[in-house]
Amino acid sequence: MKKRWLLPGAVNLAAAGLAVVAFGVWKQLSPEQVDEQDAQTHMEGSIVSGFFDHNLDDIGFIPSPNKRVTAKKMAGTEVIYDVVYTTGADHFRAVPAADHPERCVLLFGDSFTFGAGVNDDETSAAQIIIKSKGKVTAKNLGVGGWGPHQFLAGLQSGRFRRAITCTPTGAVYLLIPAQIARAAGRSPWDTHGPLYRLDEKAVRPVRAGNFDTNTEFSWRRIAGLNRLTEIEEAELSVALIEEGGRELKRQYPGIHFYVLAWPGISDEMRRRLGARPLEEAIRDFTQAAYQIPIDGHPNPRAYAGIADYILSLP
């Protein structure tokens, strides 16, 4: 009797396996859905000739050093923004000089910290210096497309420390929902980004090479599914930011570390990180008033409001 059931069972199992593999192949070969907004916009200016250094083992990618590029984003014939980005020798975005600062603030994050769509003197980092009349200096350590994994990797590798020339008294990490998927390696522009896995207790992140060196076997990958579930991605992001906060305090004892959460971050993530909602910084936040039309990045008014909020923190 058992032998009669073995063959059908084996056939069914093989068929299921083939179906999984076939689905994975189909998903990988199917054309990606193009966001309608992105399809209607394009970039012009010297930025299109190259702005990033890629394949860096510590953080994956970063803007090239000592660059000054023009960036004009268009929607058809409509100009969404037309700005200039400047980087220093350390690869990070330039800010005004502060000759005799009494405090120093570090700003971490992605394009919402870097200041995509605004000029050098309109980012939150620049506005902190300008509004404080140089009494507070700020270092812009945000890069467009980065996630929590680059935050921790930049600290552990010493890249941030080498770029910081002041004695930090405070640090702010600006978290937006898109960063959660990036930390798990789901960004097509970040193929060599730093790979982290949670330890055996699923508490602390451990560096495990880079995304493109990951050779782990799993049915999820064969099936074309994400390497981690959405819950696991959120868990990893929380662990990365928590570990980054611990590393900051190890390198700079006495530093105050804050997480500022953009709308869309879950209540649970905010609770676990002790994150402050954006609404604390901009109480009447609305898309029309504080975001670049069509593009969606913060506009100069939003960055000025965030700078005021950061200046009010201990």
C-alpha positions in Angstrom: 0.0 0.0 0.0 2.8 2.4 0.9 4.6 1.9 -2.4 1.4 2.8 -4.3 1.3 6.1 -2.5 5.0 6.9 -2.8 5.0 7.5 -6.6 2.0 9.9 -6.7 3.4 11.7 -3.7 6.8 12.1 -5.3 5.2 13.3 -8.6 3.1 15.9 -6.7 6.2 17.1 -4.8 8.2 17.4 -7.9 5.4 19.2 -9.7 5.1 21.7 -6.8 8.8 22.3 -6.9 8.7 22.9 -10.7 5.8 25.3 -10.2 7.7 27.3 -7.7 10.8 27.5 -9.9 8.7 28.4 -12.9 6.9 31.2 -11.0 10.3 32.5 -10.0 11.7 32.5 -13.5 8.5 34.1 -14.8 8.7 36.9 -12.2 12.3 37.5 -12.9 11.8 37.7 -16.7 8.6 39.7 -16.5 9.1 43.5 -17.2 9.1 45.6 -14.1 6.1 47.9 -13.6 7.2 51.4 -14.2 5.8 54.1 -11.9 3.6 56.4 -13.9 5.1 59.4 -12.3 8.7 58.4 -13.0 7.8 57.6 -16.6 6.6 61.1 -17.0 9.7 62.8 -15.6 13.4 63.0 -16.5 16.6 64.6 -15.3 18.7 67.2 -17.1 21.9 69.0 -16.2 25.4 67.8 -15.5 24.2 65.3 -12.9 23.3 62.9 -15.7 27.0 62.6 -16.7 27.6 60.8 -13.4 27.4 61.8 -9.7 28.0 58.6 -7.7 30.9 56.3 -6.9 29.7 52.6 -6.9 30.9 49.2 -5.7 32.3 50.4 -2.4 32.6 47.5 0.0 31.7 49.5 3.1 28.6 51.4 2.0 27.9 50.3 -1.6 27.7 53.8 -3.2 28.1 57.5 -2.4 28.3 60.8 -4.3 31.7 61.5 -5.9 33.9 63.9 -4.0 34.5 67.5 -4.9 31.6 67.7 -7.3 29.3 70.6 -8.3 26.5 69.4 -10.6 23.3 71.0 -11.9 20.1 68.9 -11.4 17.0 69.9 -13.4 14.0 67.6 -13.1 11.4 67.9 -15.8 7.8 66.7 -16.2 7.4 67.1 -20.0 8.3 70.7 -20.6 7.5 71.7 -17.0 10.4 72.4 -14.6 9.9 70.6 -11.3 13.2 71.9 -9.9 16.5 73.3 -11.1 19.2 73.2 -8.4 22.9 72.7 -7.7 24.4 69.9 -5.6 27.9 70.4 -4.2 30.0 67.7 -2.4 33.2 68.1 -0.4 36.4 66.0 -0.4 34.6 63.6 2.0 31.9 62.8 -0.6 29.1 64.4 1.5 27.0 67.5 0.7 28.5 70.8 1.4 27.2 73.1 4.1 28.0 76.7 5.0 31.0 77.3 7.3 30.5 77.9 11.0 33.6 79.4 12.5 33.0 79.1 16.2 30.1 76.7 16.8 28.9 75.8 20.3 27.2 72.7 19.2 27.5 70.1 16.4 24.6 68.1 14.9 24.9 65.1 12.6 22.1 64.4 10.2 21.6 60.9 8.8 19.2 59.5 6.2 18.6 59.4 2.5 17.5 62.0 -0.2 15.2 63.5 2.4 18.3 64.4 4.4 20.6 65.0 1.5 18.1 67.5 0.1 17.1 66.2 -3.4 15.4 69.1 -5.2 16.8 72.0 -3.2 20.0 74.0 -3.4 23.0 73.6 -1.0 21.9 76.4 1.3 18.3 75.1 1.6 18.9 71.7 3.2 18.1 71.2 6.9 21.8 70.9 7.7 22.5 74.3 6.0 19.5 75.9 7.5 20.6 74.8 11.0 23.9 76.7 10.5 22.2 79.7 8.9 19.4 80.0 11.5 21.7 79.7 14.4 24.1 82.3 12.9 26.9 79.8 13.1 26.4 78.9 16.7 25.4 75.4 15.7 27.2 73.5 12.9 25.7 70.5 11.1 27.1 67.7 9.1 24.9 66.4 6.2 25.6 62.6 6.1 22.5 61.7 4.1 22.7 60.2 0.6 19.8 59.7 -1.8 18.8 56.0 -2.0 20.5 55.0 1.3 18.8 53.0 4.1 19.5 52.0 7.7 22.1 49.5 6.6 24.3 52.3 5.2 23.8 54.3 8.5 25.3 51.4 10.5 27.9 50.5 7.9 29.2 54.1 7.7 29.6 54.2 11.4 31.3 50.8 11.7 33.7 51.3 8.8 34.8 54.7 10.2 33.7 56.6 7.0 31.5 58.9 9.0 34.0 59.5 11.7 36.6 60.5 9.1 34.2 63.0 7.6 33.2 64.6 10.9 35.5 67.5 12.0 33.5 68.8 14.9 32.6 67.3 18.3 29.0 66.0 17.9 26.5 66.9 20.6 23.5 65.5 18.8 22.4 63.3 15.9 19.2 62.9 14.0 18.2 59.9 11.8 15.3 60.8 9.4 13.4 57.6 8.6 11.0 57.2 5.7 9.0 54.1 4.7 11.0 53.3 1.6 14.2 52.7 3.6 12.7 49.5 5.1 12.9 47.6 1.8 16.3 49.1 1.0 17.8 47.6 4.2 16.8 44.2 2.9 18.5 44.7 -0.5 15.4 45.5 -2.6 16.9 48.5 -4.4 18.1 48.0 -7.9 20.6 50.8 -7.5 22.2 49.3 -4.4 23.3 45.9 -5.6 26.6 46.1 -3.7 25.2 47.6 -0.5 26.1 46.3 3.0 24.3 43.1 3.9 23.2 42.5 7.5 21.5 39.6 9.1 20.1 39.4 12.6 22.0 37.3 15.2 20.8 34.0 16.6 18.7 35.9 19.1 17.2 38.0 16.3 18.2 41.1 18.2 21.4 42.6 16.8 22.5 43.0 13.2 25.6 41.2 12.0 27.5 42.2 8.9 27.5 39.4 6.3 29.2 40.9 3.3 27.4 42.7 0.5 24.1 42.1 -1.2 25.7 40.7 -4.3 27.9 38.3 -2.3 24.9 36.7 -0.7 24.8 33.0 -1.8 22.3 31.7 0.8 19.8 29.2 -0.5 16.1 29.6 0.2 12.9 28.7 -1.5 11.8 32.3 -1.3 14.6 33.3 -3.6 13.9 30.5 -6.0 10.3 31.5 -6.1 11.3 35.1 -6.9 10.0 36.3 -3.6 11.7 38.9 -1.4 14.5 37.5 0.7 12.7 38.6 3.9 9.0 39.0 4.7 7.7 42.6 5.4 7.7 41.9 9.1 11.3 40.6 8.9 12.4 43.7 6.9 10.9 46.0 9.6 12.6 44.0 12.3 15.9 44.3 10.5 15.5 48.1 10.0 14.7 48.6 13.7 17.8 46.6 14.7 20.0 48.5 12.3 18.9 51.9 13.6 19.1 50.8 17.2 22.7 49.4 16.7 23.6 52.6 14.9 22.4 54.6 17.9 24.6 52.4 20.2 27.6 52.9 17.9 27.1 56.6 17.9 27.1 56.7 21.7 30.2 54.5 21.8 32.1 56.8 19.5 30.8 60.0 20.9 29.9 59.6 24.6 27.1 61.9 25.8 25.7 62.5 22.3 21.9 62.8 22.0 20.4 60.5 19.3 16.9 61.1 17.9 14.9 59.3 15.2 12.5 61.5 13.2 9.8 59.4 11.5 8.2 60.5 8.2 4.4 59.8 7.8 3.8 56.1 6.9 6.2 54.6 9.5 4.1 52.3 11.7 3.2 53.1 15.3 5.0 49.9 16.3 8.3 51.0 14.6 8.0 54.5 16.1 7.4 53.0 19.6 10.3 50.6 19.4 12.7 53.3 18.2 11.4 56.0 20.4 10.9 57.9 17.2 9.4 61.4 17.0 6.7 61.9 14.3 7.4 64.5 11.7 4.3 66.3 12.9 6.3 67.4 15.9 8.6 69.3 13.6 6.0 70.5 11.2 2.6 70.6 12.9 0.5 71.6 9.9 2.3 69.3 7.5 0.5 68.9 4.1 1.8 67.7 0.8 0.9 70.9 -1.0 2.6 73.2 1.5 5.8 71.2 2.2 6.5 68.9 -0.7 7.9 69.6 -4.2 5.0 69.2 -6.7 5.0 65.9 -8.6 8.4 64.9 -7.2 7.3 64.5 -3.5 10.5 65.4 -1.8 10.5 68.1 0.9 10.7 71.7 -0.3 12.8 74.5 1.3 9.9 75.4 3.6 9.9 71.8 5.0 13.7 71.8 5.5 13.5 75.1 7.3 10.8 73.7 9.6 12.9 70.6 10.3 15.9 72.8 11.1 13.9 74.8 13.6 12.8 71.6 15.3 16.3 70.2 15.5 17.6 73.4 16.9 15.0 73.1 19.7 16.2 69.7 20.8 18.6 69.4 23.7 
